[in-house]
Amino acid sequence: MKNDKTVDVLNKLLEINNDRVEGYETAMKETDEADLKTLFAQLARTSSKFITELTDEIRSMNGEPVEGTKISGKFFRAWMDVKAALTGRDRKAILSSCEFGEDNAVDTYEKVLRDDSQNLSTVQQDMVMAQHAIIKADHDKVRYLRDSISRKPGDADQRARASM
């Protein structure tokens, strides 16, 4: 019984990583900017590594790893395609879409750690916490890049003058 719950929990994480890989593959197609393509490829590789780790763990318990992505992931990729078409492949719009996907990944990991850790062994908890830390750092990197676009020299000065 506990094995089934453990497999279900690990499959949630497997599914969100499948979403991340497909999301970043979509994002790579939506930009012509080399630095973003490089970043998105690296983030997809990170999730591919996590997919391998999770799949191996599920199989070690004689479980069946899920294949494919969540419905929300498919919606996210379709939304990214539409948004990119409407915004002309705008850097900030693409990064905003990616951050939305990163929010989902971070939330999924945090929910598992908060609500389902009792269904994981100590070794599995350590693996999930390590993956969460990396995904959180990836999220923060994407958010920082997105936010740095909206910051222009003098923005703080203009806001200060406007509030006077």
C-alpha positions as a Python dict, from the first residue, in 0.01 Angstrom:
ca = {
    (1, 'M'): (0, 0, 0),
    (2, 'K'): (274, 249, 96),
    (3, 'N'): (460, 152, -223),
    (4, 'D'): (157, 258, -432),
    (5, 'K'): (143, 596, -256),
    (6, 'T'): (518, 641, -299),
    (7, 'V'): (494, 563, -671),
    (8, 'D'): (204, 809, -705),
    (9, 'V'): (405, 1083, -531),
    (10, 'L'): (715, 1022, -743),
    (11, 'N'): (499, 1012, -1058),
    (12, 'K'): (367, 1363, -976),
    (13, 'L'): (726, 1485, -984),
    (14, 'L'): (802, 1284, -1295),
    (15, 'E'): (507, 1443, -1472),
    (16, 'I'): (607, 1800, -1381),
    (17, 'N'): (959, 1732, -1508),
    (18, 'N'): (813, 1596, -1833),
    (19, 'D'): (620, 1926, -1854),
    (20, 'R'): (941, 2124, -1797),
    (21, 'V'): (1130, 1940, -2071),
    (22, 'E'): (851, 1991, -2325),
    (23, 'G'): (797, 2349, -2209),
    (24, 'Y'): (1161, 2439, -2257),
    (25, 'E'): (1174, 2262, -2593),
    (26, 'T'): (880, 2481, -2695),
    (27, 'A'): (1050, 2791, -2553),
    (28, 'M'): (1367, 2714, -2755),
    (29, 'K'): (1155, 2717, -3072),
    (30, 'E'): (990, 3047, -2973),
    (31, 'T'): (1310, 3250, -2944),
    (32, 'D'): (1589, 3338, -3180),
    (33, 'E'): (1814, 3460, -2897),
    (34, 'A'): (2118, 3237, -2844),
    (35, 'D'): (2149, 3305, -2470),
    (36, 'L'): (1788, 3201, -2409),
    (37, 'K'): (1824, 2891, -2626),
    (38, 'T'): (2131, 2793, -2421),
    (39, 'L'): (1951, 2856, -2091),
    (40, 'F'): (1640, 2666, -2197),
    (41, 'A'): (1849, 2371, -2318),
    (42, 'Q'): (2028, 2359, -1982),
    (43, 'L'): (1699, 2371, -1789),
    (44, 'A'): (1555, 2093, -2005),
    (45, 'R'): (1869, 1882, -1940),
    (46, 'T'): (1823, 1935, -1565),
    (47, 'S'): (1470, 1797, -1582),
    (48, 'S'): (1584, 1512, -1807),
    (49, 'K'): (1832, 1414, -1535),
    (50, 'F'): (1552, 1430, -1274),
    (51, 'I'): (1329, 1219, -1500),
    (52, 'T'): (1599, 950, -1505),
    (53, 'E'): (1641, 962, -1126),
    (54, 'L'): (1266, 947, -1062),
    (55, 'T'): (1207, 674, -1321),
    (56, 'D'): (1486, 462, -1173),
    (57, 'E'): (1341, 504, -824),
    (58, 'I'): (988, 414, -937),
    (59, 'R'): (1112, 106, -1123),
    (60, 'S'): (1318, -3, -820),
    (61, 'M'): (984, -34, -636),
    (62, 'N'): (831, -228, -926),
    (63, 'G'): (618, 75, -1009),
    (64, 'E'): (514, 203, -1348),
    (65, 'P'): (654, 548, -1438),
    (66, 'V'): (403, 783, -1602),
    (67, 'E'): (472, 889, -1955),
    (68, 'G'): (380, 1218, -2106),
    (69, 'T'): (273, 1539, -1943),
    (70, 'K'): (-12, 1684, -1742),
    (71, 'I'): (-306, 1848, -1917),
    (72, 'S'): (-199, 2178, -1759),
    (73, 'G'): (143, 2135, -1920),
    (74, 'K'): (-15, 2091, -2262),
    (75, 'F'): (-226, 2401, -2203),
    (76, 'F'): (84, 2595, -2094),
    (77, 'R'): (274, 2503, -2412),
    (78, 'A'): (-22, 2595, -2635),
    (79, 'W'): (-58, 2923, -2447),
    (80, 'M'): (315, 2992, -2494),
    (81, 'D'): (281, 2931, -2870),
    (82, 'V'): (-12, 3174, -2895),
    (83, 'K'): (153, 3435, -2674),
    (84, 'A'): (479, 3416, -2871),
    (85, 'A'): (289, 3459, -3197),
    (86, 'L'): (101, 3761, -3062),
    (87, 'T'): (404, 3928, -2904),
    (88, 'G'): (644, 3868, -3190),
    (89, 'R'): (872, 3639, -2990),
    (90, 'D'): (926, 3905, -2728),
    (91, 'R'): (1201, 3812, -2478),
    (92, 'K'): (1009, 3926, -2173),
    (93, 'A'): (689, 3747, -2280),
    (94, 'I'): (878, 3420, -2335),
    (95, 'L'): (1054, 3448, -1999),
    (96, 'S'): (721, 3530, -1830),
    (97, 'S'): (570, 3217, -1980),
    (98, 'C'): (867, 3014, -1861),
    (99, 'E'): (840, 3159, -1513),
    (100, 'F'): (473, 3056, -1504),
    (101, 'G'): (584, 2699, -1577),
    (102, 'E'): (859, 2723, -1316),
    (103, 'D'): (600, 2838, -1059),
    (104, 'N'): (408, 2516, -1124),
    (105, 'A'): (720, 2303, -1086),
    (106, 'V'): (824, 2471, -759),
    (107, 'D'): (468, 2445, -625),
    (108, 'T'): (449, 2075, -710),
    (109, 'Y'): (774, 2001, -530),
    (110, 'E'): (671, 2208, -228),
    (111, 'K'): (335, 2032, -204),
    (112, 'V'): (504, 1693, -218),
    (113, 'L'): (752, 1792, 53),
    (114, 'R'): (475, 1941, 269),
    (115, 'D'): (193, 1691, 217),
    (116, 'D'): (346, 1364, 99),
    (117, 'S'): (691, 1330, 256),
    (118, 'Q'): (560, 1061, 495),
    (119, 'N'): (518, 839, 188),
    (120, 'L'): (885, 875, 93),
    (121, 'S'): (1189, 705, 240),
    (122, 'T'): (1468, 919, 380),
    (123, 'V'): (1672, 859, 64),
    (124, 'Q'): (1376, 960, -154),
    (125, 'Q'): (1313, 1270, 58),
    (126, 'D'): (1678, 1369, 15),
    (127, 'M'): (1651, 1323, -363),
    (128, 'V'): (1330, 1531, -378),
    (129, 'M'): (1478, 1807, -160),
    (130, 'A'): (1790, 1824, -377),
    (131, 'Q'): (1580, 1840, -696),
    (132, 'H'): (1356, 2106, -538),
    (133, 'A'): (1657, 2323, -452),
    (134, 'I'): (1779, 2311, -812),
    (135, 'I'): (1434, 2378, -958),
    (136, 'K'): (1388, 2671, -717),
    (137, 'A'): (1724, 2814, -829),
    (138, 'D'): (1620, 2768, -1195),
    (139, 'H'): (1292, 2947, -1120),
    (140, 'D'): (1477, 3237, -958),
    (141, 'K'): (1716, 3261, -1254),
    (142, 'V'): (1427, 3281, -1504),
    (143, 'R'): (1244, 3538, -1286),
    (144, 'Y'): (1560, 3748, -1249),
    (145, 'L'): (1615, 3752, -1627),
    (146, 'R'): (1252, 3848, -1685),
    (147, 'D'): (1257, 4119, -1420),
    (148, 'S'): (1587, 4261, -1543),
    (149, 'I'): (1421, 4343, -1875),
    (150, 'S'): (1170, 4575, -1712),
    (151, 'R'): (1439, 4755, -1512),
    (152, 'K'): (1594, 5038, -1707),
    (153, 'P'): (1847, 5294, -1589),
    (154, 'G'): (1661, 5573, -1415),
    (155, 'D'): (1346, 5367, -1338),
    (156, 'A'): (1396, 5404, -964),
    (157, 'D'): (1455, 5780, -1003),
    (158, 'Q'): (1135, 5817, -1209),
    (159, 'R'): (931, 5623, -950),
    (160, 'A'): (1075, 5835, -670),
    (161, 'R'): (985, 6159, -852),
    (162, 'A'): (636, 6029, -933),
    (163, 'S'): (564, 5957, -567),
    (164, 'M'): (657, 6314, -459),
}
